[in-house]
Every structure is written in C-alpha cells, then in structure tokens.
C-alpha cells in the first residue's frame, strides 16, 4: 500500500488517497436488506473498471428467517484486484454490517485494523436482543471493536432524509438504505457509479419514484463519504492486466448453461433440459430458459425422477440432453441414471454440490458427493466424472462433459458446487469459431448381417451406435433389463451379463486414452504434490504458489477428470515424496487415490459450508513438509 495523493474535502480537512493491489469487501445484513444486489453491483462496476474480481455470495438457508436474527443474515464478499486472483480473499478489509446480527456473525472475518461500517440506527434494543448482545458493541465504553476503524453511520435516518420529498412509504424508503451503503463504499474505493445508475433506471423503469429514490440514496452515501471528517483515507485499486479480449462477469451456473448451449449450437443439435428446482442448481434452468432462440427446450417437471427419465427419453430421441440437481436430487435420480447407463444413452447430469447429508446445509458449499458419483447406483454402474474448477472453467467443462457423453454414448457426471455456482469472475468471451463441434453421427442403415440392425454392435472404442427413432429398418428396444451384446435383446444369460458389465466398464476406462494427461503447476518432481479437484482450486493454487515463492519444492495437480483419472496420474504421484489432498469432505478423493494407486496420501479436510482459506492450505503444506 502506498500513498499517492492528498487532497482537501473542502472543510479544511485533508485526506489521503492510497493505492492498493487488492481489496476484500463484505456486505452483510438481513436477507431482505439487498446485500446480494449491492454486492453484485459493486462486482459489475469493478469488472467494468478492469479489475480482476472473485466473489463469494452467502445465503441464509431459511427462505425467510425472522428479521434481525442470526440465521437470517445474508452476505456478499468480493475481492477486486489489480493482479490475477483466484479467491474472494481470506480476511475482509472492509465490512459493511447493516444490523447487529450481521456484525456478530461476520466480525471474526474482518482483519485487525480493517474498516467497519455499521448502520447505527439498527442497534436498538430489539435488534441487539435478536442478535444475542447483552450490551451494545457500539457504545463508547465497550472495547469489543477497539481493533478496528469503526464508522457508525445513521444509515436509516440519512436514507430517509435523502428520499423525503419523493412520497414514499417508510417501508419503501428504508429499502433504499442498501444503495446508501453502496454509494458510501463506492466513494471509499473510488468507483464510478455510472453502471449502477443505469441499472437502477432500467430495473425500476415502471416506478419513476423508485428510480429517483435509489439514485438519491446512492448519491447521499457518496456525498457523506466526501463531506464527513470521519474518513481520512480512501483507496484506489488500478485495473488488472488481463489478456486482451471482451469480458463479462460470469457465475458458475451461468457458465454451465452457456457451455451446454454452445456445445449443442456448434454441433447443430437441439439442447433439452429437464429439471426440478433445488438450491443451488436452479439457476441453470433459469439461464437455459432464456435461450430458446438457440434451440433450447426446457421443462420444469414435477419431481427429480421425472427430470431424469425425461432426459433419458430426450437422449433416445436424438437431442443433446441434460438435467441438473444437488445431492438430495441426485439420490432420487439414481435409478434413472442407471437406466441411462444400461441403455448407453448420452446425457449430462450436473451435480451442484451442497452440504449434506439429507437436506443438510442447502445454501452452503461442500464436495461430499464424489463417492456418490462413483458408486451411488445399484449394480456395477460406471460413469465418467468431470469437475469444474472455477466459475469460468464451468463453461469449458460443460462442453467437455457433453463431448464425452456423445462420443462414448454414456451419461456423464459434471460436478460443480455452491461456491462455483454462485461465485463470479471475469470471463473472456470466446470466438464461436474456436469452439469445436462434437463428433457424432446418427446411424442411417442397418449394420448387421441380412439387413438386421444391431444396436449394441460396438466400434473400436466399445461405443454402440446412436439411432434416431423412426429411422426405417432401425427399430430396436431399450429398457432397464440386461441386453444381449450386439442384438440388444433381453438376456438373462449369466455369461452375457458378466460380459456386458465388463464391456461397459472397459468403455469408461478407455476414455483415459481420449483425455489430456494430468498437467502440473510446478516442478515435475519434488517433496510434496498437492492434489485438488473442483472448487478448491483457487485457494489451493494460491497457497501452492506462496509456498513455491518461499522456496519449497511443492507442485499442484488439479484434477479435472475424476473417472477415469488421466492415464499418467499414477506415474506423476510416484515422483513425489509426499501427497496432500485438500477437500471439503472427509477425504473422498484421498480414499480413491490410496485405493487405486497405493499412495500414502494425507488429507486436509473441512466441512463447515465454507471454502478453504488460503492460509489453511498453506499451513497444511508447511506442516506436511516438516513431517
């Protein structure tokens, strides 16, 4: 951090403008306070400015918890930077707390000496009681906030004053206080509010009084920052040096939807999606339903079983077919997924993982469905598994999942998680010409002797043909009973059953010959190999890079292809003295690596509904090196 400018605010007081490389901000308040909205707006403004951005929305599990309670707190954290970043940050630089409950549940993450902005008006007897405070932490004789730069702002009163002439009800006026807070933080970090002003005009176009009110509250917050003597420093974060191109902010769920549509569009296929609403996967359906002009058909069906069976039917009919859910819904889909495996039909099942078991932590992130993806079906039922690493990476992974499904005639699991799904980052929009179509063809003529169609006559990859229903001469039956290899007729022959089980497994294992070798970030050999997968990538990569800068022989292997593993993974593991596997579960990938490769992998495991902090992974790296 370095001071670059000193200027007067016109009141005879001078303040310093400091330039910093990165800032972490968290907005938090009641679930009705609009924290997700202002967090998203700050993200958009920072992205337009040219910063690299990473976000972490945090939703309450209850649809509408009692106002002012700890369980109803909603938060939005973002890190914006002048350099390349991979996480939304460990410690918070500026915390905006709209009520006592928000302060109590989030203060521990604010770094010592950090900026704390609170809505003083919410710290009344009722608010303090709901949050479990015996005394008011804002009182002068209370030293619980002594380690922070505290700004106690009468946000509710000042917001009401700013919209007093617009004829709003008290409730409508109070709803504007999130924009007051946003305007203040915009001033604190030298952000241009134009994009947010345009958004307000568009969002509330049918209510001119709300346009005026929210714009007035936004301006009042910025004016307070400029005029008050309380803020002696404000900050600038220069643009990041990103590769040239056109960028947009992208969440993981948006990226999955767009990746699937891109795969179908360039391949000349319709995309069919069937789904049942479930947190945190529902936005995939929402996004796809907007893209009907690209040949997308969506169906919100009555339950998870209907979703998977409709998807199987669409695949049989020749569409690129997709369904998505979270862990509880995937459990309900298991029989239908087995039907797709035994009929060997191509489709993608997206699992946006959340905390479990059962309903668990529906709005929090976890990586606990890996074993379910491997083994969570009856019988010997192998499937390819691929996992996204970041929100932007989900676009490429979605296309790759569809490629594997179609080229190998199999259902494929695409694993995401709540952190990836709801998080956002700048995403460079690709040129459509650079997106390769998927290699497929529908068989047109009978492939057996004497004009007979053999639906399970396989090619050199053990892949069966894909015939469109209604094609003359290619009539065949599908269903859940075991098939006779070649003819597809129902078969109870024990030798055929073993043959079919082994054949389906060999087909999936053979995919390893058609995916990239496992890449490494660091030396090809050394003291420690850190293996990660899924949404832990950002924290683990940053921690590994920090350890490398400190002179340690540490390498990262982030696995995208989880079944089958890349064919060189075992050889890579053997080149390192030790292996560490950080996971947001009890050690599921570690279990598989130890079972398959007999490596003495150690685990770093966290099940708190939150992603890893970089410091947690770094400390584990150093600890394992010392051992």
N, C-alpha and C positions, 0 to 999 in steps of 0.2 A: 504494500500500500504506500502511495506517495502523494503528497500534497501538490496540486498543480495550479491552484488558483485561490485567491482570497478576494472577496467582494462584500460590499455593504448591502444590507437588506433595506436601506433607506431610513432605518430608525436609529442610525448611529452605531449599530452593532455589526461586527464583521464576522462572516462565517467562512469556513474553508471548504473548498471542493477537493475531494480526494479521488484519485483514480485507483481502482482495484481490478484485479483479474477476474474474480468470480464472487457472486453473492448468492446466499441461500435465504429465501423469504418463505415464511409460512403464514397464511391467513387462516384463522380458526374462529369458529363461533357456533351458534346454534344451527341446526340443519335447515332452518328457514331464513338464515341470515345472508344467503347468497355467496358463500365463500368459494364454492366451485366456480361460480360465474366470474368473480373478480380475479381469481387465480388464473382462469383461462384467459381473461382479457390481458392480464399482465404478461402471460406467456406469449400471446399473439403479438403484443406490442414489442416485446423483446426480440421475437423472431423477425418481425419486420425490420427492426433496427439492425439486425445482422448478428446478434449474439447466438452462440450455441445454447440450447435450452434442454433441460431434462426435468420432468415433473413427477410428482407423487400425490395424486388425489387420495383422500382418506374419508370414506363414507361411514356413517353410523349404520349398524346392522338393522335397527328398527326402522320401519318405513316412516314413522313419525313419533319419535320418542318425546316424552314430556319436555316442553321448552325449558331451557336453562339447566337441564340435568347432564351429568357426566356422560351418560350413554347416548345423548343426542348431539354430541359435538361433531362437527364436520370440519375437515381441514383440507388445505391445498398447499403443498410445498413445491417450490420450484427453485432450480439453480440456473442462473444465466451467467454466461462467461464469455471472455474474450479469447478463450482457448478451447480446444476439443475436450469435452467432458462426457462421462459415461454414466453418471449417477446424479440424483437430485440432491446430493450432499449429505454429509454426516451431521454436522452441527448447524443450527439455524443462526444466521446473522441478525435477522430482523423478524420478530414475532409480533403479529397483529392479533390481539385477543379481544373479541367483541363482548365477552361476558366472563364471570368468574369461573364457570365450568371449563371454558376454553383455556383459561390461564392455568388452571390446576392440572389439566390433562396434557398440556404441551410445554410447560415451563422447563421441564427437565431437559428438553432438547435444545434450548437456547444456550449458546455458548456464553461463558463468563465474559462480561463486558459488552455483550450484544445489546441491540436496541429492542426495547419492549414498548409497544404502543397499545394502550388499553382504552376501551370505552368506559370512562369513569362512571357514566350515568347508569351502567348496568350493575354496578357494585352496590346495590341497595340490600336491605335486609333479606328480602325474598331471594334475590339472586345468590347471595352468599350462602344462605341456608341450603338451597338446592345443590350447590356445589360442595357442601360439607365444610365450609370455612367457619371456624369458631370466631375469628376476628377478621377484620378487613385487611388484606395484604397491602392495600394502597395507603393505609394510614401512615402518618409521619413517624410514629413510634414503633412501627412494625418493620423489622430489618430483614424480612424474608426475601426482599427484592434488592438488597443492598449491592449485589454483584452485577447489576445490570444498569443500563442507561434507560431509565423509565420515563415515559411521556404519558401522563394522564390527561386524556382529551375528553371533553364533554361532547362526544360524537352525536349522541341522540339530540341534545339541545341544539347544537350547531347545525345539524342537518335540518331539523325542524325550522330553524331560523332561515336557512337558505331557500326553503320552498314555501315560506309562509304566505306569499302573495298568490299562490297558484291554485288555491281552493281544494287542496287535497284533504282527505280524512287523516286523522292522526296515524292510523294503521298504514295508509299509503305513504305518508311522509316518512315514517320510521323504516319502511322498506328501502329507502334511498340511502341509508347510512352506510351500506357496503360500498357505494360509489364515493361517498365522502372519504372513507378509509383508503380506497384505491387512489383517489386524487392526491391524498397526502403522501402515499408511498411512491406514486409517480414522481412527485416533486423531489422526494428524498433521493431517488435514484435517477433523476434527470431523464425521465421517459417522456416521449412525445405522445400525448393522449389522443391524437387525431383518429387513429384506428378505432379506439373505443368510442369516441364521439360519433363516428359514422355508424358503428354497430348499434348504439342506442337509438339513433334516428331511424334505422331500419327495423329494429326489433319492436319498437313501440310506435310505429308509424300510425297506427289506428287510434292511438291515445296521445294526442299532442301534449296534453298536460303532463303525462309521464315522461315524455321526451324532455320537456323543459325542466322537470323536477330532477331527473337523474343527471342531466347536464349541469344544472345548478349545484347539485351536491358534489359532483366531481370537481367542479371549479372551486367550490368552497374549501374542499380538502386541500387542493393545491395552494390556494391563497393562504390558508392557515400556515402551511409549511414555509411559505415565503415571508410572511409577516411576523410570525412569532419569534421571540427571542430564545425559545427552548431548544431549537435545532441549530446548533453551532456548526455542524458539518453535514454536507450532503455529498453524494458519491456519483462517479461516472464509471461505467463498465464499457470499454471500447468494443466495437464489432469484432467478431471472431473471423479468422482467416480460413473460411471453409472452401472446399473445392468449388470452382465456378459452376454455375447452373441455376436453375429455377427451383426454389424450395417452397415447401408448405409444412405447416405443423401437422403431425400425424400421430394418432394414437394406435395402439396395437390392434384393437378391434377394427378400426377403420382400415388399417393396412391389410389385415386378413381378408376383409371383404373385397378391397380393391385388387389384391393379388389373385384371388379366385376369379374375379370378373376378367382381369387381364388375361389369365391363362385360357379361359373359355373363349374370349373375344378373338385373340390372335389365332386360335385353333379352329375358328369357325363353328363353335358349338354354343348351344344354349346352356345356361347355368341354372340348375334347380336347387333351391334351398328350402328345407322344411325344418322348422324349429319350434320349440316351446319356450316361453320366456323364463329365464333364470339368470340370476346375478352370478358372475359378472360377464356373461356371454351374450346378453340380449342385444347389445348394440350392433352385433354382427348382422342380425336380422334387420335392425333399423336401417343400417347403412345399405344393405343389399336391396331393400325395398325401394330405395331412391333411384335405383339404376336399371329400371325396367327398359329404358331405351337402348340398353346394351344386351338385350335378350335374356334378362334375368327374370326368373319366375320364383316368387317367394310364397310360402304357405306357413301361416301361424296355425299350428294344429292343436288338437285338444290335449295331447299328453306326449311324453317322451317316446313311448312305444310307437305311436302314430308317426312321430317325426322320423324315426329310423326306418320304419317299414316303408313310408312314403319315399324316402331317399333311395332305398333298395329298388323300389319299383321304378323310380325315375332313371336309375342307372340301367336297369334292364331295358327300359325304353330308349336308351341311347344318349341320355343327357349327361353332362358333367354334373354330378350330384354331390351335395354337401349337407351336413347337419352339424349343429354345434350345441354344446351344453357345458355344464360344470360337473364336478364329481358325482353329486346325487343323481343327476340326469343321465350321466354315462352309465351308472349302475343299472338304471331302468332300461337302458338301450341294449344291455349286454346280449340278450337272446337274439335281437335283430341284427346286431353286429356279427354274431356267429352265423346267421343266415347269409350275410354278405360274404363271409369267409368261405363257407362251404359251396356257395354258388359261384364264387370267384368273380364277383362283380366290382367294378371300380367306383369308389366313393371316398370322400374325405370326412372324417369325424374330428371336429375341433373340440378339444377339452380345455376350457379356460379355468385352470385350477384355482381352488379357494380352500380356506381352512376347513378341515373336517375332524372327525367323521360325522356322518349324518348331516344335519343342517349346519353344524359346526359354526364357523365364522364366515358368514356368506359374503361379507364385503371386504375381507382381508385376504392376503395372498399366501400361498403355500405351494410346495412342489411334491405333494404327497400322493399323486395319482400315477406315478411311474410304474409301480408294481401292478396296479390295476390295468394299465395299458398293456403290459406284458402278459398278464395271466388272468385278468378279470373276466373270463368267459368259460363256459363249461367245455370240457373236452380239450383236445390238442388243437389250439386255435390261434396260430401265429399271425402277427400283423406287423407291417413296418411302422416305425415310430420316428417322428421328426419333431424337433423343438425349436421354437423361435428364441432369439437371444435378447432382442430389443424391440421396441415398437416398430421402428422402420424395417428391421430384419424380417418382421412377420409378413411383409409383402412378398419377399423372395421365398420364404419358407412355404407360404400358401401355394405359390405356383409350383414349387418343388414337390409338395405333397400331392398335388393333382397329377403331376407328371408320373410319379411313382405309381399312383393308383391306376392310371390309364395304361401305362406301358407294361405294367405287370399284372393287370386285371386282379386287383385286390383292394379291399378297404385299407385306408391309411389313417393312423392317428396323428394329428397335429396338436402338439402340446403348447399351450400358452399359459398365462397365469394372470391373476388380478393386477399385479404390478405392471406387466407388459400391456394388458388390455386397456387399462385406464390411463397409464402414463403416456407422455407425448415427447416428441423430439423433432427437430428439423429434419425433413426427409427430402432428398433430392429427387425431383420428378424425372423418371427415366424417359428416354425416347422410345416410343412404341416400336420403332424399327429394331430396337435392341432386344426386345422381348421375343424369345424363340417360341414358336408354336410347339405344342406337344405332338409327338409322333404317334399317330394312331390310324387305324383303318377299320371299317366295318366289313366283315366278310360278305361277299356277294353271291358266292356259288358254293355248292356242296363240296366238301373237302375229303370225303371218304370214297371207298370203292362203290361202284354200281350206283352212283348218284346219291349216296347217303350222306347226311350232314352229321359230323362228329363234333359235338360242342365241347368235348374235352380232349380233342386231339391237340397236342402241345407242340410249340416250337422249341428251338434250342435253349430258350430261357425258361422252359416249362410253363409258358403262358398260353392259356387257351384263347380261342377266337372270340370276338365280340360281334354277335349278330343282332341286327335290328328286328324287333317283332314285325311280322307281316312280310318279311322278305321271302319270296316264293322258294320253296324247297328247303328252307332253313328252320322249319318248325322243330321245337325241342322243349323239353320240360325242365323247369327249375323248381327247387324246393329244398327243404331242410334235411331230407333223408340222404344218406350216403349215396354217391354216384358211382357208377361203373366208369372207370377211366376210359376215355375215348367216346363211348356212346352217350354217357350221361344218364343211362337208365338206372333206376333204383336198384341198389345192390346190397345184400346182406352177407356177401361172401367175406369171410374173415381175412383171407389173403388180400383181397382187393381193398378192404378197409385199411389195413396196415400200409399198403402201397400208396393209397391216397393221402393218408396222414403224412407219410414220409415225403411224398411228392410236394404237397403244399408247403411243408417246412423247407424243403430244398429250394423251392422257388423263392421264398422270402429270404433265405440265407444267401442266395445267388445275387440278390440286389447289391451286395457288397462289392461286386465287380463292376457296378454301374453308378457308383457314387464316388466322390473325391476321397483321397487319403486324408487322414486326420492332420490338419495343419497345427503348427506350434507357434506360440508367441514367445520367443526367447531361444536360448541355445538348444541344440538337438539332444544334449545330454547334460547331466548335472546332479546337484544334490537333492533337488526337490521338484517334482512335477505336480502342479496343481490342476486338477481336473474338475471342470464345472459344466453345467448344462442349464439351458433355459434362462430365466430372468435374472439369475445371479451374475451374469456376465459382466455387467458394468462395474459392480463392486469388486469382483474378483480380479478383473483386468487391472483396475486402478491400483489395487493392493499389490499385485504382482509387479507392476511397473515401479511402484515405490520401492519394493524390495530389490528389484534389479538395479535401481539408481543407487541403493545403499551398498551395492557390491555383492549381493548374494546370487548364487547360481540357481536361479528359480525360473521355471518355464510354465506357461499356461497352455493347457489343451482344453479348449472349449468344444464340447461335443454337440454337433447338430443332429447327427444320425445316431439314434439310440437303439434301433433294431432294424437291420443288423448294424453292428458297430462297423466303422471303417476298417478295412482289412489289415491296415498297418498298426492298429491301436495297440495290440499286444506287444509288438516289437518296440513301439515307442515307450511303453511303460517300463520295459526291461532295461532301458538305457538310463534310468534314474534310480538313485539310491532310495528315495522315499517318495510316497504318493499321498497327497492330501486332497480330499473331496469335500468341498463346502456345499451343503444342500439345505434347503428349507424343508427338511423332513428328518426322520430318524436315521437315515443312511441308506436309502434305497439304491441309488446308483453304486455306492460303495459296496453294498451287498452283491450286486450283479458283477462288478469288476473282480471282486475277490473270488466269486464262484467260477467265473469264466476263465480268468487269467491267473488265478492263484497268487495274486499280488497282495502284499500286506498293507493295503490302503488304510489310511486313518481318516476319520471324519470330523468335520466341523458342522454341527447341526443346530438349527434354530427353528423353533415352531412358535413364534409369537405373533404371527399375522403381519409381520413387517419384513422388508428386505434386509439383507446384510448391510451393516455399516462397513465402510472401507477399513476402518480401524479394527473391527472384529476379525476380518480376514487377514489383515497384515499381522496382527498379534499372533494369530494361529500359525502363520507362515514362520515367523521368528521362533515360536515355541517348538515347532516340529524340526526346524534346522538345528536348534540347540540339542534336541534329543539325539 
